[in-house]
Each structure stands twice: as structure tokens, then as C-alpha cells.
Amino acid sequence: MSNDTQDPHPRAASRILIRLLDRRQWIDYLVAFAVGALPMLVAQQIGALWTIGEHVGYLDAHLWVLAPAVPLLLWAFRRLASGVIPVTQPWPATTLPPIVELVSSDAARRIVYDRLRQRVLAPANLWSAFLATLVIHLLDAPFVLDTYLGKESSWPSWINMFEVDDSISMGENLVLVFTAATAQFCLVFIGLLAIILFYRHNRFFLRNVYQRRWVAAGEEASYFQIDVADVNRCFGFRAAHRAFNTQVRALMVAGGAIFLSRYGVLIANARSEPEFLSLSPDALDFGELFPLPSQLIMPLAWLVALAVVALPALVKLLPQLGVGGDRGERSIGDFLLEFFPASAWPKNRKGGEAALPEVAAAFADNSFWPTGDNRAGLLFFVAYWIFLLTLVPVPLNNLPLVLAIVVATAGLAYLGRIVTFKALRMSLHYVDDMLVTPPDKGTTLFGGADRQVHAAGNPAIFISYRRRDTAAYARIVQERLSEVFGADHVFIDFRDIAPGEDFVGRIERSLEAVDTVLVLIGDRWLSLTDDEGRVRIEDPHDIVRLEIITALKQDKRIVPVLLGGTPMPAESELPQVLRPLARRNAVELSDSRWDYDLGRLVDTLQGR
């Protein structure tokens, strides 16, 4: 397969992308800081730091933030990208992208990794981000440089300070503008590059979900195959939760940056805060709300970023999309057949092929979003809310009006969330109602775990315990929680690790399927030793220790359960890697009030 990124000497653009994604390149942060700080030094040298008359100085415009902002954004970009697309190394890589883990064999993982790496490091990504950033700045240029073009200044500030200070030449002022624009160019470029790379990742994810019409016979193993019997109702994709949840966090960070930029520019353009904050007719003028083209582009770019992050929600609609070949047939049978290889149609409890209505019900019971529709709902709500607040900012000096607008925009955002999910479901309604009709509560579906449908919101729970410390407690807790949440929602491992078994892989697979991890802590949890006298919790290969470390890495909800009056271990008593456990709220289960305390644990798990 031809692939520039597999070449030992990739193209220059691909090498730049690798450098930008490489978290080990610490010298880059010093360069980024220098780029952000340079305009401040230039402003100090030419005398444009402070306000003169109506001309707002560089520091008074709060542009000193560029100095820390450029390296911080580069750091955030690298950190977030490392959780989604860690592809700087050729195969075999030390860290794999989460979606690569959705295929099982090493051979298939290599194929998926190389495909993804090729798309992420394609030179077109770098050039697209560069050209888009250049266009945005060129659109702003006539408004920023009007004085230099012989026009009357529409924005008296450090940009044209030479008008009011004869000691500053036009050339010197232009150098200041250029250095500041360079720093801002870097910020916009990094943001757009993140959007483009996440788009590449998410489009690749959709394109790599198995569909009969675009996967040749014999290549099924290197594609993501949905699991309609997934207990988490996420088609088995929750193992890649980090890739999708990281993008949501990135979107929230970008939203905060856009929010601050919009308010900062509007207040600076108003020349005095009351003019903007009073919600006067002048402040609501289009030219005042969007003094620069980039200020209109920002909210629109936010919607584009939302669309990119939300792309994985289209998994259920793939047979209707014309990507990678002709659209699948619209009958429900042909629609569902698209998702399964010829020999992989779901089986019923007797081992035969499951009936079409049963498969359709299980399909409907799974989420649109790969890590659960509750997370997707929050994503859409917050994203629409930020969009509305950045499109027409709130007058900050009128508290009742601020509250009214915040509540009104929140209501509109919630309505947008409802409409979004309704539109997704309507697309499936068009094929057949069965695709959006989940099974009734209590209905037993096919699947190796005797999966049952429970009330929405029931958590999947993993119980971590030490056999020589809390085995009896673990049995009782498991039985009680199984009564409340269903046996298929409570996971506990009473088996020994067999010789030669990949215990790390087994732990990871067990925890991927759950939302909450209960850590049962008895009076010997910290002090138990092995046959050679070593304290177990200090052993890097201790199963309980590995379970907690894995749960922390997977960002699971962890609830320490203190048994029989055992106190919560202090941070200083725990190994360094386990110290975050000490900051989790614990629940006590005492022998004297067992039923009451167990009821409180159930309430905690139900979010009461």
C-alpha cells in the first residue's frame, strides 16, 4: 500500500505534522512563547503599550495573554490529540489510538493503524489549515489596516498608534501589527488543524465500520463490527470512549476560548465598556456585534467543530449514506444486513439465527453516540448554548437581563438537543419503525450474557475486592446490587487468573464494559502480603492495584466502599499511582446498620 507516512523519509508537510503532534518536543513551547511575547516587546520598544487618548494600548487591550496562550494552546492540542490520534510513530507504536483497539488481532490493528496514520498525516491536512487561517486573516486585514490604506480609522488602538504619537513611525507600528497577527495566526491555525485532524479521525471511524457494500470478502477482521448485544448499549464501541470523550473536552475548551475572544473584541471595539454592556441600539448594530469578519466566523466555526465531533453519531445511519459505494437498500432486512458479515448475523439463545424483529429491537436499544446518548445529549446542549451566547453576547452590567438571556438561550439549546435527536430518529423511521423501537423493559435478548433490558440509566457496576480480605462482603454486595440493577449490570470476578493468561488484558476488557467501579476496602486491604511477605498493594502486578489503575485511566466513576469500620486510606498510605483514589467520596458499610448503609450505596449508584 502506498503510504507517505510509512516512508522513512516522509514529505515535509507530514514531518511538520509529526512534530506538531509530538509531546516530547519541549523546545517548541519556548518558541511558541517567544512568538506570543514578541509583539509585547515591540509595543514596549515603540511606545504602544499604554492607552493614549482614544487609542487603546497593547497591554490595555489585554493582548499580553498571547504570550502564554500560544504555548498553552500548543500543549492542549498535543495532549488532546494524543488521546485521539497518537500516530507519530510508525508501526509498532508504543501507544495505539483508541479506535484501533476495536479490532482484535495484531494483524488487523496494524492495518487499521496504518490507514488512520496515513489519513492523519496527509499533507493536505496541514495545507488546508494553513490556507483557511490565511483566508480568515486576509478578510480581517482591510478592517485592521484601514489607516495604512489611507482611510479613516474605524478602530483607534495600538494598531494605528502612530496617528497620535509622532515618535512612532508607520513602519514601526506595522511591525507591531505583523508580530501580533503572527501570534494570532498561530492560535487560529492550531484550532483549525485540530478540527481538520478530528474530522479525519471521525470520518475514518465511520468509513471503517463494517458495511457489506464496501468491505471485500476476507477483509472483515480489519473493520469495526457492531455488537447489538452490548450490555452498555453502545454497539461495543465504548472501548474507544477516550477518543470520543476527548473530542468533547476539546470542543468545550474551544468554546471557552471563543467566548472570551468575542467579549474581549466587542468591549475593546466599543472603546468603553458601558457602550457595549448597556445593550444600546449602537451595541446591537451588526458592525458593532461583528467588528471583524473573523468574529462572525468564530461562532460558525464552532458549529462546524460541533458537526465534526458529532460525526460518530451517524453510525446507525451508515446504510443510508452514500459513502464508499452505493447506498444500502432501504428495507429493514437489507438495512440491518449491511452491518453484519455473512457468517456473523446475531444468534438467538438456541444458537440459531436471531429473528429480524429481535435484531431490530437490539439495534434500536443501542445509542447513536459511541459512548452513550446521555453524553451526546450533554454535548449538543452545551454546544448550542455556547453558540447562542457567542453569536449575540450578553450585556454584562444588567444582572436580571443576563439571567433572563442565559435561561432563554439554555431553553433554546435544550430544544436544539431534542430536535437533533428527533432528526436522527426520523432518518431511521424512514426505513422502519422497528429501528427506533427498543424492546420492552424486562425483555430478554440474545447474547452470551443473557442480556436484559432494564430501566434507562441503570449503571454497569464492577466490584473490585481482595479475596482474603472481603470475599464474603463481595458476595453479599453483588447479590443485593443484582436484585436492584439486574445481574447483567453487576460484574464480579470470582475466578483465579490462569497460568499464562493475559491478566492485564482481562482487567481492561472487564472494565471497558462498566460505568462504575466499587473498590471494597476491608481492614487488611492495605496490609495484606503475599507468600514472600511483600505488601500486595505495593506490587505492580497486584490484581486489585491494576484494577484501580485501569479504572483511573479509563476515567470510570470509582466509589471506595469502607467495610466494617475501616477508615479511608490516606494519600500518604497509598502508592503514588493510587493516590487519586483517596480523593474519591467513600461509602461506609457497617455491620451494625448493614441494610441501611447498603440502601445508601444503592442510592449513590442511582445518583440520588
Residue pairs with C-beta under 8 A, 6 or more apart in sequence:
1 114
3 114
3 117
3 118
4 10
4 11
4 14
4 118
4 121
4 122
4 123
5 14
5 87
5 90
5 114
5 117
5 118
5 121
5 122
6 90
6 114
6 117
6 118
10 18
10 121
11 123
12 123
13 123
13 126
13 127
14 121
14 122
14 123
14 126
16 126
17 120
17 121
17 123
17 125
17 126
18 88
18 121
19 25
19 28
20 74
20 77
20 78
20 193
21 78
21 81
21 82
21 85
21 86
21 87
21 88
22 78
22 88
23 78
23 79
23 82
28 74
29 71
29 74
29 75
30 71
32 70
32 71
32 74
32 186
33 67
33 68
33 70
33 71
35 70
35 182
35 183
35 186
36 66
36 67
36 68
36 69
36 70
36 71
36 183
36 186
37 66
37 67
38 179
38 182
38 183
39 58
39 63
39 66
39 176
39 179
39 180
39 182
39 183
40 49
40 58
40 59
40 63
40 64
40 66
40 67
42 48
42 172
42 175
42 176
42 179
43 49
43 57
43 58
43 59
43 158
43 176
46 161
46 167
46 168
46 172
46 173
46 175
46 176
47 161
47 165
47 167
47 168
48 57
48 58
48 158
48 161
48 165
48 168
48 173
48 176
49 57
49 58
49 59
49 158
50 57
50 59
50 60
51 57
51 60
52 161
52 164
52 165
53 156
53 164
54 156
54 271
55 156
55 157
55 158
55 160
55 161
55 163
55 164
56 156
56 157
56 158
56 268
56 271
57 157
57 158
57 161
58 64
58 158
58 176
58 180
61 157
61 158
61 268
62 264
62 268
63 158
63 180
66 180
66 183
66 184
66 187
69 183
69 187
70 183
70 186
70 187
73 186
73 187
73 190
73 191
73 257
74 190
76 250
76 253
77 190
77 193
77 194
80 194
80 246
80 247
80 249
80 250
80 253
81 194
81 197
82 95
83 98
83 242
83 243
83 246
84 97
84 98
84 197
84 198
84 201
84 242
84 243
84 246
84 247
85 97
85 116
85 120
85 197
85 198
85 200
85 201
86 93
86 95
86 96
86 97
87 93
87 97
87 113
87 116
87 117
87 120
87 121
90 117
91 110
91 113
91 114
92 110
93 113
96 109
96 113
97 113
97 116
97 201
97 243
98 239
98 240
98 241
98 242
98 243
99 112
99 116
99 201
99 204
99 205
99 208
99 224
99 240
99 243
100 109
100 112
100 113
100 116
101 109
101 239
101 240
102 112
102 224
102 236
102 237
102 239
102 240
103 109
103 112
103 221
103 222
103 223
103 224
104 221
105 221
107 221
107 222
108 221
108 222
111 222
112 208
112 222
115 204
115 208
116 201
116 204
119 200
119 201
119 204
120 197
120 200
120 201
122 200
125 193
125 196
125 197
125 200
126 193
128 192
128 196
129 189
129 192
129 193
129 196
130 189
132 192
133 185
133 188
133 189
133 192
134 185
136 188
136 293
136 294
136 297
137 181
137 184
137 185
137 188
137 294
139 293
139 294
139 297
140 292
140 293
140 294
142 149
143 154
143 155
143 291
143 292
143 293
144 155
144 159
144 177
144 181
144 292
145 159
145 177
146 152
146 153
146 154
146 155
147 153
147 159
147 160
147 163
148 160
148 170
148 174
153 160
153 163
155 269
155 291
156 163
156 164
156 271
157 268
158 176
159 173
159 176
159 177
160 173
161 168
161 173
162 168
162 169
162 170
162 172
162 173
188 294
191 254
191 257
191 301
192 301
194 250
194 254
195 301
195 304
195 305
195 308
198 247
198 250
198 308
198 309
199 308
199 311
201 243
202 247
202 308
202 309
202 311
202 312
203 311
205 224
205 243
205 311
205 312
206 311
206 312
206 314
206 315
206 318
206 321
206 323
207 214
207 323
207 324
208 222
208 223
208 224
209 223
209 224
209 225
209 226
209 315
209 318
209 339
210 220
210 223
210 224
210 225
210 226
210 339
210 340
210 341
211 318
211 319
211 324
211 325
211 328
211 338
211 339
212 328
212 337
212 338
212 340
212 341
213 324
213 325
213 326
213 328
213 338
214 323
214 324
214 325
215 223
215 341
220 341
220 344
224 237
225 236
225 339
225 340
225 341
225 344
226 235
226 236
226 237
226 315
226 339
226 340
226 366
227 235
227 236
228 235
228 346
228 359
228 362
228 363
228 365
228 366
229 346
229 362
229 445
229 446
229 447
229 448
229 449
229 451
230 236
230 238
230 366
230 513
231 447
231 449
231 451
231 460
231 488
231 489
231 513
232 238
232 372
232 460
232 513
232 514
232 515
233 365
233 366
233 367
233 372
234 366
234 367
234 369
234 370
234 371
234 372
235 315
235 366
235 367
235 370
237 315
237 370
237 371
238 370
238 371
238 372
238 512
238 513
239 512
240 370
241 370
241 371
241 512
241 554
241 555
242 554
242 555
244 312
244 369
244 370
244 371
245 371
245 375
245 555
247 308
247 309
248 309
248 375
248 379
250 309
251 305
251 306
251 309
251 379
251 383
252 382
254 302
254 305
255 302
255 382
255 383
255 386
255 390
258 298
258 299
258 301
258 302
258 386
258 390
259 386
259 389
259 390
261 295
261 298
262 295
262 298
262 299
262 390
262 393
263 393
263 396
265 291
265 292
265 295
266 276
266 288
266 289
266 291
266 295
266 393
267 273
267 276
267 277
269 276
269 288
269 291
270 276
270 283
270 288
273 397
274 397
275 282
275 283
276 283
276 288
276 395
277 283
277 395
277 396
277 397
277 398
278 395
278 397
278 398
279 395
279 398
279 401
282 288
283 289
283 395
284 392
289 295
289 392
289 393
290 296
298 390
299 387
299 390
299 391
302 383
302 386
302 387
302 390
303 387
306 379
306 380
306 383
306 387
309 379
310 376
310 379
310 380
312 369
312 370
313 368
313 369
313 370
313 376
313 424
314 321
314 368
315 368
315 370
316 363
316 366
316 368
316 424
316 428
316 435
317 424
317 427
317 428
318 328
318 338
318 339
319 327
319 328
319 329
319 334
319 335
319 338
319 339
320 327
320 328
320 330
320 335
320 427
320 430
320 431
321 327
328 334
328 335
328 337
328 338
329 335
330 430
330 431
331 431
331 432
332 356
332 360
332 431
332 432
332 434
332 435
333 356
335 431
335 432
335 435
336 356
336 359
336 360
336 363
337 345
339 363
340 346
345 353
345 354
345 359
346 353
346 354
346 358
346 359
346 362
346 446
346 447
347 353
347 354
347 446
348 354
348 355
348 358
348 446
349 444
349 446
349 450
354 446
357 434
358 445
358 446
360 432
360 434
360 435
360 437
361 434
361 437
361 438
361 439
361 443
361 445
362 439
362 445
362 446
363 435
364 428
364 434
364 435
364 436
364 437
364 438
364 439
365 438
365 439
365 445
365 453
367 373
367 376
368 376
368 421
368 424
369 375
369 376
369 379
373 421
374 457
376 421
377 417
377 421
380 413
380 416
380 417
380 420
380 421
381 413
381 414
381 416
381 417
382 413
383 413
384 412
384 413
384 416
384 417
385 409
385 410
385 413
387 413
388 409
388 412
388 413
389 405
389 406
389 409
394 401
394 402
394 405
394 406
395 401
395 402
396 402
425 436
428 435
428 436
429 435
429 436
438 453
439 445
439 453
440 453
441 453
441 454
441 455
442 452
442 453
443 452
443 453
444 450
444 451
444 452
445 451
445 452
445 453
449 488
450 487
450 488
451 488
452 486
452 488
454 485
454 486
454 489
457 606
457 607
458 485
458 486
458 489
459 485
459 489
459 514
459 515
459 516
459 557
459 605
459 606
460 489
460 490
460 491
460 513
460 514
460 515
460 516
461 481
461 485
461 489
461 490
461 491
461 514
461 515
461 516
461 517
461 518
461 605
462 491
462 492
462 510
462 511
462 514
462 516
462 517
462 518
462 547
462 551
462 556
463 474
463 477
463 478
463 481
463 490
463 491
463 492
463 518
463 520
464 517
464 518
464 519
464 520
464 544
464 547
464 548
464 551
465 471
465 473
465 474
465 492
465 520
465 544
466 520
466 522
466 524
466 525
466 528
466 536
466 544
468 524
468 528
469 520
469 522
469 523
469 524
469 525
469 528
470 520
470 521
470 522
470 525
470 563
473 520
473 522
473 563
473 564
473 589
474 492
474 520
477 518
477 520
477 561
477 589
477 598
477 601
478 490
478 492
480 598
480 602
481 489
481 490
481 602
481 605
482 489
482 490
484 602
485 605
491 510
491 513
491 514
493 510
497 503
497 506
497 543
503 541
503 543
503 546
504 546
504 550
507 543
507 546
507 547
507 550
508 550
508 554
511 517
511 547
511 550
511 551
511 554
511 556
512 554
514 556
515 556
515 557
516 556
516 557
516 558
516 559
516 605
517 547
517 548
517 551
517 556
517 557
517 558
517 559
518 559
518 561
518 601
519 544
519 547
519 548
519 558
519 559
519 560
519 561
519 581
520 561
520 563
521 560
521 561
521 562
521 563
521 566
521 568
521 569
521 586
522 563
522 564
522 566
523 563
523 564
523 565
523 566
525 537
525 544
525 566
525 569
526 535
526 537
526 569
526 573
527 535
528 535
528 536
528 537
529 535
529 536
530 536
530 539
536 542
536 544
536 545
537 544
537 545
537 574
537 575
537 578
538 575
539 545
545 575
545 577
545 578
548 558
548 578
548 581
549 577
549 578
551 558
552 558
552 577
552 580
552 581
558 581
558 584
559 584
559 585
559 586
559 587
559 601
559 604
559 605
560 568
560 581
560 584
560 585
560 586
560 587
561 586
561 587
561 588
561 589
561 601
562 568
562 586
562 587
562 588
562 589
563 589
564 589
564 590
564 591
565 588
565 590
565 591
568 582
568 586
569 581
569 582
570 582
571 579
571 582
571 583
574 581
574 582
587 597
587 600
587 601
587 604
588 597
589 597
589 598
589 601
590 597
